Amino acid sequence: IRALLQQRMRRTEKNVFGPPSPMAGNKGPVSDYLVGKTLTLRFDNGVAVDYRFDAIDKLRWRHSGDSTWHDERYEAWESAPGVVMFGHLVTGAPNHDCYKLVADFDHGLATCIHGTIGSQYIANEAQAETWFGVIEMNGITPPQYRRHHFTDELVGRAVTWNYSPGLTSMHLYTTPHSLSWIIFGESGAGGMEWSGPASYVKIRDELYLAYWLEEACNGTLGTILVNLRTMHDCGIGYHCGRDGLRLSAMGAHARHAGRYDIAKYYRLKA
């Protein structure tokens, strides 16, 4: 049993920001923005996480109040000035948890997409929840009431994402709570359209955090930080498959592919 556990641990370590996948062919450069920083991300649901960033790919974390620090491998990208996305697994968590985080150091705000493996339907299907909170560290005064927030500003847009040569997907931001996507074939023709649960968070003007769940498919939780000014994203994929638990970078160039004002059907009206 011990040998099996060690084997699985090595497999997971290899799959945490290991060799790049085709989904990361056009990813941006890894950022050293966090290196040397010590901070706490405090979320409104009561979770608070202390961080120490020791290197460009190594961090330590603990839940505030705990005495034990955990070492994790991570990657980070600065999508816009002062806005950093990073992610890591959560050692010892019961559901193979991961944290995918966006930290806005100019405004003292943070958002976490908390991913877990296993649903009531499929054992290796990812689930997600969104936490809003603030950054606590020297030199930052976090706001008391302001937070990143859910938005429907992306709803109705179609955007193509080119991850690497031969791999392009069109995202259709169809409703405030779902996303559809089409993978283009070698001939350039679109294939089948898939749809899954999603959510959209506004970080800044033209900068949005989105996640989607590939239910009853491969169980993946995809998370991207979409910059509509640079037409580029950074992101993290999370799933459990034949090769074990995987946390991997994503990155693509984007092009607008049309827009329809469907959001008006979802907005509350007095």
N, C-alpha and C positions, 0 to 999 in steps of 0.2 A: 504493500500500500504506500509506504514512504517513497519507494522508487517511482511509483506511478505519479504521485503528487509532484515530485521533483521534475519528472518529465513534462507534466502539464505546465508547471511554472516556467520552465525553459521555453516551452512553446509559446506561452503568453508573452514573455519578455521579448521574444523575437518578433511578435506581432504588434508590439506597442511602438508605433512610429518607426517601424523597421524599414525593410526595402520598400521603396515607393511603388504604389500601384498605378495602373493607367489613369485612375481618377486624380492623380497628382502630377500629371505631366506638365501642366501649366501653372503649378502653384507658385506663389510668391516666395521670396527669401525668408528663411527662418530669422526671427528677430531676437536680439539680445537685450531688448528694452527692459525686461524684468530682472536681469541678472544683478545680483547684489541687493535686491530689495527685500524688505521684511514688512509684511502687511497682514491685515485681517479683512476678509470679506464677510460682512454681516448681513444676513438675509432676513426679510420680514417674517418668515415662518419660524424664526428662532434658531436656525442653523447658523453657526459662525465658524469659519475655517481660518486658521493661522497659516501663513505661508512664509517660507524662506527659499529664495531662488539662488541656488548655489552655482549653477552653470547654465549654459544655453539650452541644455537638455536634461538637467537634473534639478528637482525641487524637493523640499520637505514640507509636509503638511500635518496638521493635527486639528481635531475639533477643539475649539476653545474650551479650556478647562481640563483637557486631557494632559497627561504628562509625557506620553509617548509620541514621538515624531515618526512619520512614515516617509520612506524614500520612494519617489516615483520618477519615471521618465516622462517628459512632456515636450511639446513643441509650441511655439508662440509665433504670431504674425501681427505686425502693426498695420492694420487695414487702413486707418486714417490717423493723422497726427494725434498721439495720445490715446488711441483706442487699440487695445491689444486683445486678441483672441488666443486662448490656450486651453489645453485639455489634458486630463490624466485619468487613470484608473484610481479606484478607491480601495486600497489594500485592506483586506479583512471584512469588507462589506458583504452582507449575506446574499445579495442578488447580483454580484459581480458588477457593482455600480461604477459609473464614470461621471465625472464632472466636465462639462464643456462650458467655458466661461468667457464672457466679454467684460473687460474692465476699462472704463472710461476715466482716465486719470485727470482729465481736464475738469470734469464735473463731479468726480468722486462717486460714480455710480457703477454698479456691477449687476450682471444678470447671469444666472446659471441654468443650463439645460441639464437636468439630473436624469441620467439614463440608467435603466436597470434591464436585466435579461430575464425573460419569462413572463408570460401572460396567462390568463385563464384559458386561452385557446391553444397556444403553441409554446412549448418549453423554451425554445431558443429565440422567441420573438421579443424584440426590444420594446420597452415602454419609456415614456418621458413625462417630466413635469417641469414647469418653469418657475424659477425663484427670482424675485427682485430684491435688490439690496444696495449696500454702499461699500465703499473702500475706506478702511481706517488705516492711516499710516502718517508718519511725520510729514508735515507740509501740505496735508489735505484736510480740509474741513468738510465732511460729508453733509449733504443737504438733509434736512429733517423730513421733508414731505415729498420732494421731487423724486421720481423713479423713471427708469425706462418703462415702456408700457406697450401693451398689445396694440396693434394697428391694423387697419384694412387698406392702407395706402398702396400695398402691392397688388391687391385683389383686382383681377381683370387684366393684368399684364401677362404677356408671353415673352419669355427670354430664352435664347439659346445659349448653352454653355459648352464650350470646347475644352475638354479636359486634357486631351492629348491627340496626336494625329490619328484619325479614324474613330475617335470616340467623342461624339457630340450628342447632347441631350437638350430637348426643349422643355422648359418648365412652364406650366400653365398654373398661375396662382388663381385658382378657380373660386374659392370661397374663403372667408376668414378662418376656416378650420380645416381646410383640405388643400392638397396640391396634386396636380397631375403631371406626368412626364412621359415623353416619347423619346426613345433611343433611335437615332438615325442609323440605317444600314450602310453597307459598303457602297451601295449605289447612290446614296444620298437621300433615299426615300425613307419616310418615317415608318416606324414599326408600330407595334401595339401600344396603346396608351394605358398606363397604370395610374391608379389614384390611391391616395392614402391620407390619413389624418396629418394635420400640420398646424403650425401656429407661426405668427409673425410679430416681431417685437421691433419697435422703433428705437434705435440707439441715438441717432442724430438725423438731421435732414439728409435724405438720400443714402442713409446707411441703416440696413435692416438685418436683424438676426432671424433666421427661419430654420425650422426643423420639419422633417417629414418622416413618417414611419412606413416602411415597405411591408405592410401586413400580408400574411399568407403568401409571401414571396420568398425573400431570404431573411426576413426579420430585422433588416438593417434600420438603424436610427441615423439618418443623415442630418447634419447641422452645418449651415453655411452663414457667413457674414457677408452680405451682399452690398457692395459699394457701387451705386449707380452713377457716380461721378467718374470713377476710374474704369468702370465696366469690368471689374475683376472681383473675385471672391476669395475667401479662405474658408476652410471648413474641415470637419472631422467626421469620419465614418466610424460606426460602432456596431459590431454584430458578433455573434457566436456561430461558427460553422464547423466544417470538418477539420480545419486547422486550429481550432480553439477560439478563444476570445481574441478579438482584433480591435485595435484603435489605430486609425490610420488617417493621414493627411489627405485633403482634397484641395483642388485649386483649378480654376478655369477662367478663360476669357469669355466675355458675354457680349451679346448683341440683342438689341430690342427686336422683337418679332411681332409687334402689334399690341393693341390694347383695346378693351371694350369696357364701358362703364357698367359693370355688373354689380359693383359695390353698393350702388343705390338700393338694391333689393334687400340688402342685409342691414343697412343702417337703421337705428332706432329713430322713430319719428314721433313727435309729440302731437 
